[in-house]
């Protein structure tokens, strides 16, 4: 095995296997934290940079969080990812205090889902959102990301609408138990209903504007 094929960046990102990944951008101890999605990689492309995108309307930007909210989830997310990386035989990851941290494609989807849940939530609900997020299986997190991203995935344009709003309402409610499948299924079903209802309401409003 060549050295290039075994290199792991950040949290589980192996460029030799896939160039689809996410970046967590931290520019300062107090500034907003950006999470963006990318489809190409070069060892030198991010060298010396602390922001992956400059414009918050950039199509690659999925969510940005106030530092206080990022601090409320960073340790829990790190622990969750590192536990699974250990099982995979990968090295542990850590968030850079300043700069860009690559995150694997699947981990990135899970992280963004949690970010969407808390971006407009009361800071006091972050603990419940983390507990609910941990209560979901990784596959369930991936599915919810895919559904939400398809309709409202851009950081600014999708904020607080449709599936994004449904994710916040669902994950910031009472924690669920990961061992109880019926609770997880109930959460998924409620999200599906809320997302569809929100999308339908948005379409109705658009239709009214056409007259």
C-alpha positions as CSV (number, residue, x, y, z in Angstrom):
1,X,0.0,0.0,0.0
2,X,1.4,3.4,-1.0
3,X,1.7,6.2,1.6
4,X,-0.8,8.3,-0.5
5,X,-3.4,5.6,-0.4
6,X,-3.2,5.3,3.4
7,X,-3.2,9.0,4.3
8,X,-6.2,10.1,6.5
9,X,-7.0,13.8,6.8
10,X,-8.9,15.3,9.7
11,X,-11.8,13.1,10.7
12,X,-11.6,10.0,8.5
13,X,-11.1,11.7,5.1
14,X,-9.0,9.5,2.8
15,X,-8.4,11.5,-0.5
16,X,-7.2,8.4,-2.2
17,X,-10.6,6.7,-1.9
18,X,-12.9,9.7,-2.5
19,X,-12.5,13.4,-3.1
20,X,-16.0,14.1,-1.7
21,X,-15.5,15.7,1.8
22,X,-16.6,18.5,4.1
23,X,-14.5,21.3,5.7
24,X,-14.9,22.9,9.1
25,X,-13.6,26.4,8.9
26,X,-12.6,28.2,12.1
27,X,-11.1,31.6,11.7
28,X,-10.9,32.9,15.3
29,X,-11.9,31.9,18.9
30,X,-15.0,34.0,18.6
31,X,-16.0,34.1,15.0
32,X,-18.7,32.0,13.2
33,X,-17.8,28.4,12.2
34,X,-18.5,27.4,8.6
35,X,-19.1,23.9,7.3
36,X,-18.9,23.4,3.6
37,X,-19.1,20.5,1.1
38,X,-16.4,19.9,-1.6
39,X,-15.9,17.5,-4.5
40,X,-12.2,17.9,-5.3
41,X,-9.0,17.7,-3.3
42,X,-5.4,18.6,-3.7
43,X,-2.7,18.5,-1.0
44,X,-1.9,22.2,-1.6
45,X,-5.3,23.7,-2.4
46,X,-6.1,24.7,1.2
47,X,-2.6,25.4,2.4
48,X,-2.4,28.5,4.6
49,X,-6.2,29.2,4.3
50,X,-8.6,29.5,7.2
51,X,-11.8,29.9,5.2
52,X,-13.0,27.5,2.5
53,X,-15.6,30.0,1.1
54,X,-15.6,33.8,1.3
55,X,-19.2,34.4,0.4
56,X,-22.1,33.1,2.6
57,X,-24.1,32.6,-0.6
58,X,-21.5,30.2,-2.0
59,X,-23.2,27.0,-3.2
60,X,-20.8,24.8,-1.2
61,X,-21.6,26.3,2.2
62,X,-24.0,24.2,4.1
63,X,-24.2,25.9,7.5
64,X,-22.5,28.5,9.7
65,X,-22.8,28.5,13.4
66,X,-22.1,31.1,16.1
67,X,-19.0,30.1,18.1
68,X,-21.1,29.5,21.2
69,X,-23.2,26.9,19.4
70,X,-20.2,25.3,17.8
71,X,-18.6,25.0,21.2
72,X,-21.8,23.3,22.4
73,X,-21.5,20.4,20.0
74,X,-17.7,20.1,19.1
75,X,-16.7,17.8,21.9
76,X,-19.7,15.5,21.5
77,X,-19.2,15.2,17.8
78,X,-15.5,14.6,18.1
79,X,-16.1,11.8,20.6
80,X,-18.7,10.2,18.4
81,X,-16.5,10.3,15.3
82,X,-13.4,9.2,17.1
83,X,-15.1,6.2,18.6
84,X,-16.1,5.0,15.2
85,X,-12.7,5.8,13.7
86,X,-11.1,3.7,16.3
87,X,-13.3,0.8,15.3
88,X,-12.2,1.3,11.7
89,X,-8.5,1.3,12.7
90,X,-8.1,5.0,11.7
91,X,-6.3,7.6,13.7
92,X,-8.3,10.0,15.8
93,X,-9.2,13.5,14.5
94,X,-9.3,16.9,16.2
95,X,-10.7,20.3,15.3
96,X,-8.1,22.8,14.4
97,X,-8.2,25.9,16.7
98,X,-7.7,28.1,13.6
99,X,-7.9,26.8,10.1
100,X,-9.6,24.0,8.1
101,X,-10.4,20.5,9.3
102,X,-11.4,18.0,6.6
103,X,-14.2,15.6,7.5
104,X,-15.1,12.5,5.6
105,X,-18.2,12.5,3.3
106,X,-20.4,10.5,5.7
107,X,-19.2,12.2,8.9
108,X,-19.7,15.5,7.2
109,X,-23.4,14.8,6.4
110,X,-24.0,13.9,10.1
111,X,-22.2,17.0,11.3
112,X,-24.2,19.3,9.0
113,X,-27.4,17.7,10.1
114,X,-26.7,18.6,13.7
115,X,-25.6,22.1,12.6
116,X,-29.0,22.6,10.9
117,X,-30.8,21.5,14.0
118,X,-29.2,24.1,16.2
119,X,-28.5,27.0,13.8
120,X,-31.7,28.9,14.8
121,X,-32.4,27.0,18.0
122,X,-32.3,28.4,21.5
123,X,-28.8,27.6,22.9
124,X,-30.5,25.9,25.8
125,X,-31.8,23.3,23.4
126,X,-28.4,22.2,22.2
127,X,-28.0,19.5,24.7
128,X,-31.3,17.9,23.6
129,X,-30.3,18.2,20.0
130,X,-27.0,16.4,20.6
131,X,-28.8,13.7,22.6
132,X,-31.4,13.2,19.8
133,X,-28.6,13.2,17.2
134,X,-26.7,10.6,19.1
135,X,-29.9,8.5,19.4
136,X,-30.1,8.1,15.6
137,X,-28.2,5.5,13.7
138,X,-25.6,6.9,11.3
139,X,-27.6,5.6,8.4
140,X,-30.6,7.6,9.6
141,X,-28.5,10.7,9.9
142,X,-27.3,10.2,6.3
143,X,-30.9,9.8,5.1
144,X,-32.1,12.9,6.9
145,X,-29.1,14.9,5.5
146,X,-29.9,13.8,1.9
147,X,-33.6,14.7,2.2
148,X,-32.8,18.1,3.7
149,X,-30.0,18.9,1.5
150,X,-32.0,18.2,-1.7
151,X,-34.5,20.9,-0.8
152,X,-32.8,23.4,1.5
153,X,-29.1,22.6,1.5
154,X,-27.5,26.0,1.0
155,X,-26.5,27.8,4.2
156,X,-28.5,31.0,3.6
157,X,-31.2,30.2,1.1
158,X,-32.4,27.1,2.9
159,X,-32.3,28.5,6.4
160,X,-35.3,28.1,8.6
161,X,-37.5,26.7,5.8
162,X,-38.9,23.3,4.8
163,X,-36.8,20.4,6.0
164,X,-34.3,22.6,7.8
165,X,-37.1,23.9,10.1
166,X,-38.4,20.3,10.5
167,X,-34.9,19.1,11.6
168,X,-34.7,21.8,14.2
169,X,-38.1,21.1,15.7
170,X,-37.5,17.3,15.8
171,X,-34.0,17.2,17.1
172,X,-34.4,19.9,19.7
173,X,-37.3,18.0,21.3
174,X,-37.1,15.3,23.9
175,X,-34.1,13.0,23.6
176,X,-34.6,9.5,22.1
177,X,-33.0,6.2,23.0
178,X,-30.8,4.7,20.3
179,X,-31.8,1.2,21.5
180,X,-35.5,1.8,20.9
181,X,-36.2,1.5,17.2
182,X,-39.8,2.7,17.6
183,X,-38.6,6.1,18.9
184,X,-36.2,6.5,16.0
185,X,-38.8,5.5,13.5
186,X,-41.2,8.0,15.1
187,X,-38.7,10.8,14.8
188,X,-38.0,10.0,11.2
189,X,-41.7,9.9,10.4
190,X,-42.4,13.1,12.1
191,X,-39.6,14.8,10.3
192,X,-40.8,13.4,7.0
193,X,-44.3,14.8,7.7
194,X,-43.1,18.2,8.9
195,X,-40.7,18.5,5.9
196,X,-43.4,17.7,3.4
197,X,-45.9,20.0,5.1
198,X,-43.4,22.9,5.1
199,X,-42.6,22.3,1.4
200,X,-46.3,22.2,0.5
201,X,-46.9,25.5,2.4
202,X,-44.0,27.1,0.6
203,X,-45.4,25.9,-2.8
204,X,-48.8,27.3,-1.9
205,X,-47.3,30.7,-1.0
206,X,-45.4,30.7,-4.3
207,X,-48.6,29.9,-6.2
208,X,-50.4,32.9,-4.6
209,X,-47.6,35.2,-5.7
210,X,-48.1,34.1,-9.3
211,X,-51.5,35.7,-9.4
